[in-house]
Amino acid sequence: MKILSQSKWVVYLAAGATLFGLGYMAGTGSSPTDLVPERVAPEYLEASKGESIISPKVETFEKSYQNERYASREVVLESKRVSHASSERSALENKDWLVRLAQEDPHSAIREAATTESEYLRGIYLQSVVESWAESDFQAAFDWALSYGEESLLKVALKNLTGGAENASLVFGQALEVYGAERRSDCAMAVLKGLCYSGDYDSAFEFSDTLEDNLSRQAEDVALSHWARYQPEEAAAFALSRSGTEPFSKVVSSWATSDPAALASYASELPESSERSHALSEALRSWVATDEDAAAKWILQQPASKDLDTGLLSLASRSNRAESAPREAVKWAELLYDNGLRNDTLSRVVKQWAATDRRAARAYLEKSDSLSSEMRSELVALFDGR
């Protein structure tokens, strides 16, 4: 670590405030410079030129840490500066030390982390300190992160947002005071994600309901998508209790991406409904694309159902199978439950098969009873040039 001059601190803090903004948290693509708060970073972050930044409390904590961590060897604190002692620790050990210091004296921990020369490590240390600080005093950590204006620090502070929807509304109000009404959506999404990170989805939806219509729907979508990634069955049950099909579709879309096998298993237990059909279709389409063998084995173990047709169609059409492995393609196509879809798929596969092996495709037509008589006659006439 290196003690920076006051002028360099001003440059670094101004650059940090310019580069990061709350708009990044909501993923809106807004320019971070639009969201820079008018307040500057707290004064305790600034180190005077030529002065040691170590306080008696920090030095005492440092010595205690060293005695515990390095009892078997002597560690010299050159000029009694933490920055020198820190250099004798690995980055991971230094992070651990700063996290522990944050629990004792968060302001000093912030100051120490901010003096790290490496921009990459400085970011990691500051995030670790703010997260540790927020665990014991969320409001103070959030206030500091809000004034500092760096998106990643706000994120880690908000991970410890507690107090339900009521406190979320208060934090939302604070953010609006700093960033202005024109960034209302960004602030709302940031607070909402904080509730989701802490696993308080009930409060997330309660907070969503306090927002105006368009923003409320957007917030609910974000909460549902987050919930579906971590607690998909609970999210699905909640979505089914809401009006309309959109909430459930949102959960299914997210779940199909993260764990299609689990979604297929869940959907197969649902009663016959449009929701069951939709969930199975999305699950099987995604599952075949990521693990074809496992998906195929599962499908073959299920009772015949139209809800499986999306998976079977995916298997029949997978990787130009009609051209590279036509016998396998027709095997899957023959299992399709819907007569119209089965006829259309088999017709397409047989035509593609004929392009590479006309005799084999013609022989299949003569023996197959999976096609309707009309479709078989039509294909035979096509092959015979009639």
Stockholm file with secondary structure:
# STOCKHOLM 1.0

chainA/1-386         MKILSQSKWVVYLAAGATLFGLGYMAGTGSSPTDLVPERVAPEYLEASKGESIISPKVETFEKSYQNERYASREVVLESKRVSHASSERSALENKDWLVRLAQEDPHSAIREAATTESEYLRGIYLQSVVESWAESDFQAAFDWALSYGEESLLKVALKNLTGGAENASLVFGQALEVYGAERRSDCAMAVLKGLCYSGDYDSAFEFSDTLEDNLSRQAEDVALSHWARYQPEEAAAFALSRSGTEPFSKVVSSWATSDPAALASYASELPESSERSHALSEALRSWVATDEDAAAKWILQQPASKDLDTGLLSLASRSNRAESAPREAVKWAELLYDNGLRNDTLSRVVKQWAATDRRAARAYLEKSDSLSSEMRSELVALFDGR
#=GR chainA/1-386 SS CCCCCHHHHHHHHHHHHHHCCHHHHTTCCCCGGGGCCSSCCCGGGCCCTTCCCCCHHHHHHHHHHHHHHCTTSCCCCGGGCHHHHHTTSCHHHHHHHHHHHHHHCHHHHHHHHHTCSCHHHHHHHHHHHHHHHHHHCHHHHHHHHHHHTCHHHHHHHHTTCCSHHHHHHHHHHHHHHHHCGGGHHHHHHHHHHHHHHTTCHHHHHHHHHTSCHHHHHHHHHHHHHHHHHHSHHHHHHHHHHSSSSHHHHHHHHHHHHHCHHHHHHHHHTSCSSHHHHHHHHHHHHHHHHHCHHHHHHHHHTSCCCGGGHHHHHHHHHGGGHHHHCHHHHHHHHHTCSSHHHHHHHHHHHHHHHHHHCHHHHHHHHHHCCSSCHHHHHHHHHHHTTC
#=GC SS_cons         CCCCCHHHHHHHHHHHHHHCCHHHHTTCCCCGGGGCCSSCCCGGGCCCTTCCCCCHHHHHHHHHHHHHHCTTSCCCCGGGCHHHHHTTSCHHHHHHHHHHHHHHCHHHHHHHHHTCSCHHHHHHHHHHHHHHHHHHCHHHHHHHHHHHTCHHHHHHHHTTCCSHHHHHHHHHHHHHHHHCGGGHHHHHHHHHHHHHHTTCHHHHHHHHHTSCHHHHHHHHHHHHHHHHHHSHHHHHHHHHHSSSSHHHHHHHHHHHHHCHHHHHHHHHTSCSSHHHHHHHHHHHHHHHHHCHHHHHHHHHTSCCCGGGHHHHHHHHHGGGHHHHCHHHHHHHHHTCSSHHHHHHHHHHHHHHHHHHCHHHHHHHHHHCCSSCHHHHHHHHHHHTTC
//
